[in-house]
Amino acid sequence: MANSAQARKRARQATKARAHNASLRSRLRTAIKAVRKAIVGGDKTAAQSVFRTSMSTIDSIADKKIIHKNKAARHKSRLSAAVKAMAV
């Protein structure tokens, strides 16, 4: 357990950072699910608009290093391909 004052403070900070990062990861997952749901819905214009808003969320979370930039690029690429593959 953390015995020194510095170690106790680092433990407090780590707990706060972990909670914050968890909420950001949850936002990421929600954004991805929203695009997938719009794709299943079948409305291409709605899916494109949700895709555009989700891209900024994915990019911002990757910029904060919550996920790796390559993982963000992979999600964006696959979602983009799914939206493009939709029938008009």
N, C-alpha and C positions, 0 to 999 in steps of 0.2 A: 504494500500500500504506500501511498505518497506520504512521506514523513516530513520533508522540509517544506518551508513556505513556498518556495519556488515550484516544487513538485506538485503541491496541492493546487497552486494556481494553474499550472500546465494541465492538470487533470480536469479542472473546471473549464478551461478554454477548449480542451479536446472534446468534452461533452457537448458544449455549445456548437462547436464546428461540426460535429457528427450529426447533430439534430438539423442544422442548417443544410448540410450536404444531402441528408436524407430527404428533406422537403424539395430540394432542387431536383433530385433524381425522380421523385414522385411527379413533379411537374413535367419532366421529360417524358416519362411513361404515359402520362395523361395526354400530352400533345400527340404522341405517336398513335395512341388508341383513337384519338379524335379523327385523325386522318384515315385510319383503317375503317372506322365506322362510316365515315362519309363515302369512302370507296364502295363499301358494301351497300350503302344506300342507293347508289347508282346515278346520282346527280353529279355530272362531271364539273360543272361550274362551282357548285358548293364544295366539292372535294378540292378543287384548285384553290379556292379562297382559304379553306382550312389548312391546306398544305402550306400556303404562303405564310400564314401566321405561325404555324408550327416550326417552320424553318428558322425563324428568328429565335424561338425558344431553344431549339436544338443548338444553334450556333452560340448563343449566350452561355449555355451550360458547358459547352466544349471550351469556350474561352476562359471560363473559370476553373478549368481542369477537373471538373467533376467526372467527366468521361473523356476518353482520349479523342483527339481530333479525327483519327481514322474511323473510330466507331461512329462518330457523328456523321461523317461523310458517307459511311455505309448505310446508315439509317436514311439519310436524305436521298441517296441514290435509289434505294429500293422503293421508298415511298413515291419518288418522282416517276419511276418506271411504272409503278402500279397505277398512278393517276393518268399517265399518258396512254396506258393500255386500255383505259376505259372506253366504251363505245360512246359516241357523241349523243 
